[in-house]
């Protein structure tokens, strides 16, 4: 869902749907706060860990291992770029 919001935010802004862009960006921001306040870990990771001994980077997420290992950096950068683009469109700079 959050990847959809990260991708959708600049697409909504491109279409001039700034309310939807703000909603998508706000959802990702809220999830980022949850992860920040949980010491940079998803709170569901501990729950998933109870059901498997596997501790690879992608044991609790449906992503390839390399992408899962760096998902905060990759998707954080995409989110930041989408946010800058969306705000630029909304502000009339683009």
QUINORDA-V97860 format. One record per backbone hydrogen bond with DSSP energy under -0.5 kcal/mol. NH is the residue of the N-H (numbers start at 1). CO is the residue of the C=O. E is the energy in kcal/mol with one decimal. If there is no record, write none. Layout:
NH_CO_E / NH_CO_E
//
This chain:
5_1_-1.8 / 6_2_-2.5 / 7_3_-2.5 / 8_4_-2.7 / 9_5_-2.4 / 10_6_-0.7 / 11_7_-1.0 / 12_8_-3.4 / 13_9_-2.1 / 14_10_-2.4 / 15_11_-1.7 / 16_13_-1.3 / 17_12_-2.9 / 18_16_-1.3 / 21_17_-2.1 / 22_18_-2.5 / 23_19_-2.1 / 24_20_-2.6 / 25_21_-2.6 / 26_22_-2.7 / 27_23_-2.0 / 28_24_-1.8 / 29_25_-2.3 / 30_26_-2.5 / 31_27_-2.1 / 32_28_-2.3 / 33_29_-2.0 / 34_30_-1.9 / 35_31_-2.3 / 36_32_-2.7 / 37_33_-2.7 / 38_34_-0.6 / 38_35_-0.7 / 39_36_-1.1 / 40_35_-1.8 / 41_35_-0.8 / 41_38_-0.6 / 45_42_-1.6 / 46_42_-0.5 / 47_43_-0.6 / 48_44_-2.4 / 49_45_-2.2 / 50_46_-0.8 / 50_47_-0.8 / 51_48_-1.6 / 52_49_-0.8 / 59_56_-1.9 / 61_58_-0.9 / 63_61_-1.8 / 68_64_-2.8 / 69_65_-2.3 / 70_66_-1.1 / 71_68_-1.0 / 74_70_-2.6 / 75_71_-2.6 / 76_72_-1.6 / 77_73_-1.8 / 78_74_-2.1 / 79_75_-2.4 / 80_76_-2.5 / 81_77_-2.5 / 82_78_-2.6 / 83_79_-2.6 / 84_80_-2.4 / 85_81_-2.5 / 86_82_-2.7 / 87_83_-2.7 / 88_84_-2.2 / 89_85_-2.5 / 90_86_-2.6 / 91_87_-2.3 / 92_89_-1.1 / 93_88_-2.5 / 94_88_-1.0
//
